Amino acid sequence: MADSALTQHGKSIMNQLQDGLADNVTNHLAELNADLPALITDYAFGAVVGRPGLDLKSRKMITVASLITLGHAAP
């Protein structure tokens, strides 16, 4: 079955962060639960991170700043 446009968009964003990240993450998540890869790829990256308005660099900086203020950023 071919990936949906949202899945392709999510994988593209993941691979912009790190080359090969989409396959690596989805393969590991599939070992835990068959539904997790689509949830992360389609929703988290395709729909949330990939929505228009901010470039990827700005989104990454905001994510890091948010994690720091919450106290959950690992060194």
Wavefront OBJ file of the C-alpha trace (Angstrom):
o trace
v 0.000 0.000 0.000
v 1.325 3.445 -0.930
v 1.880 6.054 1.759
v -0.646 8.880 1.996
v 0.365 12.455 1.214
v 0.374 13.204 4.953
v 2.682 10.250 5.629
v 5.069 11.357 2.880
v 5.027 14.916 4.247
v 5.779 13.667 7.771
v 8.616 11.429 6.568
v 10.075 14.297 4.568
v 10.167 16.516 7.648
v 11.716 13.762 9.761
v 14.424 13.217 7.145
v 15.163 16.967 7.086
v 15.981 16.709 10.782
v 18.314 13.752 10.237
v 18.939 11.727 7.092
v 17.174 8.346 7.362
v 15.339 9.293 10.564
v 11.872 8.391 9.239
v 12.714 4.760 8.493
v 14.733 4.371 11.680
v 11.976 5.745 13.922
v 9.097 3.986 12.212
v 10.878 0.623 12.268
v 11.590 0.909 15.994
v 8.077 2.116 16.816
v 6.513 -0.726 14.821
v 8.244 -3.162 17.173
v 6.306 -1.635 20.076
v 2.922 -1.188 18.430
v 1.732 -1.389 14.830
v -0.196 1.906 15.106
v 2.638 4.041 16.499
v 4.519 4.725 13.231
v 1.446 6.274 11.581
v 0.633 8.291 14.695
v 4.111 9.801 14.867
v 4.671 10.202 11.123
v 1.214 11.422 10.123
v 0.079 13.337 13.177
v 3.157 14.554 15.051
v 5.311 15.371 12.040
v 2.934 15.592 9.076
v 0.060 17.488 10.689
v 1.652 19.339 13.625
v 5.290 20.052 12.765
v 4.471 20.253 9.056
v 1.667 22.772 9.261
v 2.307 26.122 7.587
v 3.354 29.231 9.466
v 6.860 28.627 10.794
v 9.969 27.245 9.194
v 11.500 24.060 10.594
v 14.409 25.866 12.270
v 12.027 28.111 14.231
v 9.919 25.107 15.266
v 13.022 23.309 16.543
v 14.103 26.333 18.587
v 10.617 26.694 20.093
v 10.535 22.980 20.944
v 13.898 23.152 22.715
v 12.870 26.298 24.598
v 9.615 24.662 25.675
v 11.366 21.529 26.891
v 13.882 23.587 28.851
v 11.153 25.563 30.596
v 9.340 22.332 31.463
v 12.532 20.807 32.822
v 12.400 17.777 30.499
v 15.318 18.529 28.156
v 18.050 15.915 28.400
v 21.617 17.192 28.133
l 1 2 3 4 5 6 7 8 9 10 11 12 13 14 15 16 17 18 19 20 21 22 23 24 25 26 27 28 29 30 31 32 33 34 35 36 37 38 39 40 41 42 43 44 45 46 47 48 49 50 51 52 53 54 55 56 57 58 59 60 61 62 63 64 65 66 67 68 69 70 71 72 73 74 75
